[in-house]
Amino acid sequence: MNFYSTETVCALTGANRANLRRWLRGGLISENSISKDWSRHQVDEVLAMMSLTAGGATLWQIHQEKKGEADCSSSGWLARRGDMLRQLELGSDRELARTVRNLAGDYSSDDFINILMKPLNRWLRDDTRRGAARRLARFHQAITHHSNCVTRASTRQKSMPLLLEVVSVSDETEIWLEAIRLSGQGFCVEIDRTSQPMRYGSESRHDHHLLWCGAGISEERMAQFQRGLRAGKAVMLSGPDRSVHHAVTEARVA
């Protein structure tokens, strides 16, 4: 019988360690009494859970469906956004933090961030109703708090170091959302906002280097990035806006 390490299971399925712990504790993945590693049957169960949670169903709803008492397809991401909005409006800081933590443990980091949190962030930024600024500020605070929590956890687990260098941002929350997503993929993310020259290879203790471009990249930084690529460095551009912003010089008329 083949067995797989936790790192391998996360890589094969897209689940993260928090998912596996919660699903195993909740009885949604069977126990393995033979080995501390994961069996092929357990990997298949993880893949089934990924399929179920991809639609936004909570672990309680999946429990109920397995007992024949509910239908997971009746719930979804819209309901999860409603859960977050209720906490942003009415919940205490502790309740909001717990909701974010539980949602992060229910879903893969890609689904949690790309399907739920990033669209919610955009919605909150476009909201003009009464209390919008307060809700947005609470959301940002909850996201930065959770990002710091998962970074501490990944440090304890000695996850693979990744430098997320901030070239530009279009809002102050997006970089923390990306850090949470990458942490769920097995990285220990360090955010660098110092705008210092890029550190490559032996000059850096990080195995991976991402340049986050939320609002474009300058010609100078793009040239630096391209030199790194030509030198074979482990560096990539990421973010929603990777366009080059050209410096504009205004001619003075005498």
C-alpha positions in Angstrom: 0.0 0.0 0.0 1.3 3.4 -0.9 1.4 6.2 1.6 1.9 10.0 1.1 3.3 12.7 3.3 1.2 15.7 4.3 3.2 17.9 1.9 2.5 15.5 -1.0 -1.2 15.4 -0.2 -1.4 19.2 -0.2 0.4 19.3 -3.5 -1.7 16.6 -5.1 -5.1 17.9 -3.9 -4.8 21.7 -3.4 -5.9 21.3 0.2 -3.8 23.0 3.0 -2.8 21.7 6.4 -5.6 23.5 8.1 -8.1 21.8 5.8 -6.7 18.4 6.6 -6.7 18.9 10.3 -10.3 20.2 10.4 -11.6 17.5 8.1 -9.8 14.7 10.0 -11.0 16.0 13.4 -14.5 16.4 12.1 -14.7 12.8 10.9 -15.0 13.8 7.2 -11.8 11.9 6.4 -11.3 8.4 7.8 -8.5 7.8 10.4 -5.4 5.8 9.3 -4.3 3.4 12.0 -1.5 1.9 9.9 0.8 4.9 9.2 1.2 8.5 10.3 1.2 9.3 6.5 -1.8 9.4 4.2 -3.3 6.4 2.4 -4.6 6.4 -1.2 -8.1 6.0 0.2 -7.6 9.1 2.4 -6.3 11.1 -0.6 -9.5 10.1 -2.5 -11.5 11.4 0.5 -9.6 14.7 0.5 -10.3 15.1 -3.3 -14.0 14.4 -2.6 -14.0 17.1 0.1 -12.3 19.5 -2.2 -15.1 19.0 -4.7 -17.8 19.5 -2.0 -16.2 22.6 -0.5 -15.6 24.2 -3.9 -19.3 25.1 -4.1 -19.1 27.0 -0.8 -20.7 24.3 1.5 -19.7 24.4 5.1 -18.4 21.4 7.0 -21.6 21.3 9.0 -23.6 21.1 5.8 -21.4 18.4 4.4 -21.9 16.4 7.7 -25.6 16.8 7.3 -25.5 15.7 3.6 -23.5 12.6 4.5 -26.3 11.7 7.0 -29.0 12.4 4.4 -30.4 15.4 6.2 -29.4 18.2 3.9 -28.3 19.1 0.4 -25.0 20.9 0.0 -26.0 22.3 -3.4 -28.6 24.5 -1.7 -25.8 26.6 -0.1 -22.9 28.4 -1.7 -20.5 31.3 -1.7 -23.2 33.9 -1.6 -24.3 32.6 1.8 -20.7 32.7 3.0 -20.4 36.3 1.9 -23.6 36.9 4.0 -21.9 35.3 7.0 -19.0 37.7 6.6 -21.1 40.8 6.2 -23.1 39.9 9.3 -20.0 39.7 11.3 -18.6 42.9 9.8 -21.8 44.7 10.7 -22.7 43.2 14.1 -20.0 40.8 15.4 -17.2 41.6 17.9 -13.6 41.6 16.7 -13.2 38.1 18.3 -16.2 36.7 16.5 -15.1 38.2 13.2 -11.6 36.7 13.6 -13.1 33.3 14.4 -15.4 33.4 11.4 -12.4 34.2 9.1 -10.3 31.4 10.7 -13.1 28.9 10.4 -13.8 29.7 6.8 -10.1 29.5 6.0 -10.1 26.0 7.5 -13.2 24.9 5.6 -11.9 25.7 2.1 -8.7 25.5 0.0 -6.7 28.7 0.2 -7.4 29.4 -3.5 -11.2 29.1 -3.1 -11.2 31.0 0.1 -9.3 33.9 -1.3 -10.2 34.0 -5.0 -13.9 33.1 -4.8 -14.9 34.6 -1.4 -12.5 37.2 0.0 -11.2 39.0 -3.1 -14.7 39.6 -4.5 -15.9 40.6 -1.0 -13.0 43.1 -0.7 -13.9 44.7 -4.1 -17.6 44.8 -3.1 -16.8 46.5 0.2 -14.6 49.1 -1.6 -17.4 49.9 -4.0 -20.1 50.1 -1.3 -21.4 53.6 -0.6 -24.1 52.8 2.0 -24.0 54.1 5.5 -21.2 52.4 7.6 -19.3 51.3 4.5 -16.0 52.8 5.7 -16.3 51.0 9.1 -17.0 47.7 7.5 -14.1 48.0 5.1 -11.7 49.0 7.9 -12.9 46.0 10.0 -12.4 43.7 7.0 -8.9 44.9 6.5 -8.0 44.5 10.1 -9.4 40.9 10.2 -7.5 40.0 7.0 -4.1 41.4 8.3 -4.7 39.6 11.6 -5.4 36.3 9.9 -2.4 36.7 7.6 -0.1 37.3 10.6 -1.5 34.2 12.3 -1.0 31.9 9.3 2.6 33.4 8.8 3.4 32.5 12.4 2.1 29.0 11.9 4.0 28.5 8.6 7.2 29.7 10.4 6.7 27.0 13.1 6.1 24.4 10.5 9.3 25.5 8.7 7.5 25.9 5.4 9.3 26.9 2.2 10.4 30.6 2.4 8.9 33.0 -0.2 9.5 36.7 -0.5 6.5 38.7 -1.7 8.0 42.0 -2.7 5.5 44.8 -3.1 6.1 46.8 -6.2 2.7 48.5 -6.1 -0.8 48.1 -4.7 -4.2 49.3 -5.8 -5.6 48.9 -2.3 -4.1 48.1 1.1 -5.8 44.7 1.6 -4.8 42.8 -1.5 -1.3 42.0 -0.5 -2.4 40.4 2.7 -5.0 38.4 0.9 -2.3 37.1 -1.5 -0.1 36.2 1.5 -2.9 34.1 3.0 -3.4 32.3 -0.3 0.3 31.5 -0.7 0.6 30.4 2.9 -2.2 27.9 2.2 -0.1 26.5 -0.7 2.7 25.6 1.7 4.9 28.7 1.8 6.2 30.8 4.6 5.5 34.3 3.2 7.6 37.4 4.0 6.2 40.6 2.8 8.8 43.2 1.8 7.5 46.8 1.3 10.9 48.5 1.6 11.5 49.1 -2.1 15.1 48.2 -1.7 17.0 46.6 -4.7 15.9 43.0 -5.3 17.9 40.2 -3.6 18.5 37.1 -5.7 19.9 33.7 -5.2 22.7 33.5 -2.6 21.8 37.1 -1.6 18.4 36.0 -0.3 17.3 33.3 2.2 14.1 32.8 0.2 13.6 29.9 -2.3 11.0 31.9 -4.2 10.6 35.6 -5.0 7.4 37.2 -6.3 7.0 40.8 -7.3 3.5 41.9 -6.5 2.1 44.4 -9.1 -1.2 45.7 -7.9 -1.0 49.0 -9.9 1.7 48.4 -12.5 5.4 48.3 -12.5 8.0 51.0 -13.4 10.4 50.6 -16.4 13.3 50.4 -13.9 11.8 47.6 -11.9 10.8 45.7 -15.0 14.3 45.9 -16.3 15.6 44.5 -13.0 13.1 41.7 -13.2 14.1 40.8 -16.7 17.8 40.8 -15.8 17.0 38.4 -13.0 15.1 36.1 -15.5 18.1 36.1 -17.9 20.4 35.2 -15.0 18.1 32.2 -14.2 16.9 33.5 -10.9 13.7 32.2 -9.2 11.6 35.4 -9.6 8.1 35.9 -11.0 5.7 38.8 -11.6 2.3 38.4 -9.9 -0.7 40.6 -9.2 -3.6 42.0 -11.2 -1.7 44.8 -13.1 1.6 44.0 -14.6 1.7 46.8 -17.1 4.7 49.0 -17.4 4.2 52.5 -16.2 6.5 54.7 -18.3 8.1 57.8 -16.7 6.7 61.0 -18.2 8.9 64.0 -18.7 7.3 67.3 -19.6 9.2 69.5 -22.0 9.5 73.0 -20.8 8.8 75.8 -23.3 11.2 78.6 -23.0 
